[in-house]
Amino acid sequence: MRSPIWTVCAKEILETARDRRTIGSLVVGPLIGPLIFVVLMNVMVTQTLSSAEDRLDVPMLGAERAPNLVAFLLARDIHPLAAPELGSVEAAADAVAAGKRDLVVAIDDRFAEDFGTARAARVTLVFDRSKQRAQGRVERVRGALGAYGQEIGTLRLVAHGVDATLLRPLIVDDLDVSTSAGRSVLLLGTLTYFLLFATLTGGMHLAIDTTAGERERKSLEPLLTLPVRRSSLLLGKMAATIIYMLAALALTLAAYVLVMHRLPLEKLAMTTEFGFRSAVVAFLLLAPIAPLGAALMTVIASFTRTYREAQTYLSFVLIVPTLPVIYAAITNVEPAAKLMWIPSLSQHLLVTTVIKAQPLDPLLVALSAGSTLAFAALLALLAARLYRREAILG
Amino acid sequence: MIEVEVLGKSFGPVRALDGVSFAAGDGKITGLLGPNGAGKSTALRILSTVLAPDRGRARIGGVDLATSALQARRLFGVLPHSSGLYPQLTARENIEYYGRLQGLPEPLIAQRADALLARLDLGGVADRKAKGFSQGERTKVALARALVHDPQHVMLDEPTNGLDVMATRHLREWLRELRAQGRCVLLSSHVMQEVEALVDELVIIAAGRVTLTGTPAELAQRYPGRTLEEIFVEAVSHAAPAPEAA
């Protein structure tokens, strides 16, 4: 004779698998995260690449007054674009303000006269700082102009017999210690949230069905007349819920692994170790969330009268795991033992560690899993208590 | 044998049962009659161990429900007010699920399910999902499910509700068959005509109290010149009808 827990679990898995709507959402849910990720990354890659490598056409006023400067810019693949409608700096400013242009370079009327005299020649960059997507191009043009000025200055000092290094008493070197994997974290931070979201969504239907759903279909009352302890019924249903959650988690991770391989992350100076092995580790790190989510959702659903009502409440529950993730993103916290007791935050920090390709501290992993599972056990006890009440019949 | 002694149950300020006592014997069909809200469903829910009474006690097959609910649940089968089938499972799977939860061995479950599906003329829909079933088919499958463990006691909450003429006739046939097998059948109804041809014992309850008990023949003798319907109406409108000839 099989244990009633297994009988209930197997029946719930079968019944849910036959519900086309539920299975549909189970498949679509895990794909949302990777899909958003692909779109986001593609936008970033296109923007960054266009500002770093590609030919850049910039409307330039008075290009004819500074042929050497233009040649210098051309060598850096910055091409002057004729813009006869922009007669003056004011007209260019209007065009940028109106959003018709992102960036205009205006070479001063007196550039040719001033250049090479004691006066400094002027070049005006017209742009809108609030326009994020233009920033890369602005910086690139500014950098090229600055380099030109520096080169000319150095040449003049040398022509006067002055050592150019005299003008640079201080040399500031950047030593960026972030690994290319570390840089990926900024974007990959969204990953934990989508993983948590997909996990919880995967079990939502069954968590509701355990109480509110069975009650609404009038199948709870005859079920409770069978010679099976209510706690066994509950455990069987929660086991099925957990299995669906883990399936959703595995599916999401698989989708991410596939997506990561196809993204040109290295072009963003990002590499990620997010291969099959990391996915397995992330799965194990996140797995304790499944029993916690199942127990929490079952407890909340047991207070509701209908499936729809339960769905409304549980949508809010889906937001809860984001809060620690947002906190972590804002405060930039590092994994530490004192944070490991917080479910979702601890998983976020550990999964982030995996993405950064840094070593995992076994103690932190144990603390995270232990605490999350302890919370899950407490909530499961509460769910069992609620399931024993007469009010469960509605 | 189902025995109920001074059962009391309140939901907040509402007294659903106020000292209900009766007995339903083996090889008999006992009808629990009363208007809506009289306490029939509450009594059946206590007997099916879904609710616990505030006072009084109930025994099924001699097993006290308060102390040995799990043991008692093997001794009865329940046809609830709504069939409560799982729509995504087939008729057979619905029956087998209850067989497993009753703790029956797999070969016996298959054997019982086949026999019940055949006896209840469900062969044609046995492997179809329950979500497309008619009310009659749902009731039949729910009955088969309640009988999968071959219980001595069968309790049915308004079983003829929503059934058409033919389905009602069939149901009556099966209930008589269960009686002939020596089982204890307890059913509730709020319509006298539906059960007067069927039941051996009548327990009429109103406002949470038993107002009248007896066999249809005894009642007809006690209140000559009145139909069972008239006796029922009187029994539920005044606490107990005054016998014409004391």
Boltz contact constraints between the chains, C-beta under 6 A:
constraints:
  - contact:
      token1: [A, 1]
      token2: [B, 103]
      max_distance: 6.0
  - contact:
      token1: [A, 4]
      token2: [B, 101]
      max_distance: 6.0
  - contact:
      token1: [A, 7]
      token2: [B, 100]
      max_distance: 6.0
  - contact:
      token1: [A, 7]
      token2: [B, 101]
      max_distance: 6.0
  - contact:
      token1: [A, 11]
      token2: [B, 97]
      max_distance: 6.0
  - contact:
      token1: [A, 15]
      token2: [B, 86]
      max_distance: 6.0
  - contact:
      token1: [A, 15]
      token2: [B, 88]
      max_distance: 6.0
  - contact:
      token1: [A, 18]
      token2: [B, 88]
      max_distance: 6.0
  - contact:
      token1: [A, 19]
      token2: [B, 88]
      max_distance: 6.0
  - contact:
      token1: [A, 218]
      token2: [B, 82]
      max_distance: 6.0
  - contact:
      token1: [A, 218]
      token2: [B, 84]
      max_distance: 6.0
  - contact:
      token1: [A, 219]
      token2: [B, 84]
      max_distance: 6.0
  - contact:
      token1: [A, 221]
      token2: [B, 50]
      max_distance: 6.0
  - contact:
      token1: [A, 221]
      token2: [B, 80]
      max_distance: 6.0
  - contact:
      token1: [A, 222]
      token2: [B, 78]
      max_distance: 6.0
  - contact:
      token1: [A, 222]
      token2: [B, 80]
      max_distance: 6.0
  - contact:
      token1: [A, 222]
      token2: [B, 84]
      max_distance: 6.0
  - contact:
      token1: [A, 224]
      token2: [B, 50]
      max_distance: 6.0
  - contact:
      token1: [A, 225]
      token2: [B, 48]
      max_distance: 6.0
  - contact:
      token1: [A, 225]
      token2: [B, 73]
      max_distance: 6.0
  - contact:
      token1: [A, 225]
      token2: [B, 78]
      max_distance: 6.0
  - contact:
      token1: [A, 226]
      token2: [B, 101]
      max_distance: 6.0
  - contact:
      token1: [A, 227]
      token2: [B, 70]
      max_distance: 6.0
  - contact:
      token1: [A, 227]
      token2: [B, 73]
      max_distance: 6.0
  - contact:
      token1: [A, 227]
      token2: [B, 74]
      max_distance: 6.0
  - contact:
      token1: [A, 228]
      token2: [B, 101]
      max_distance: 6.0
  - contact:
      token1: [A, 390]
      token2: [B, 51]
      max_distance: 6.0
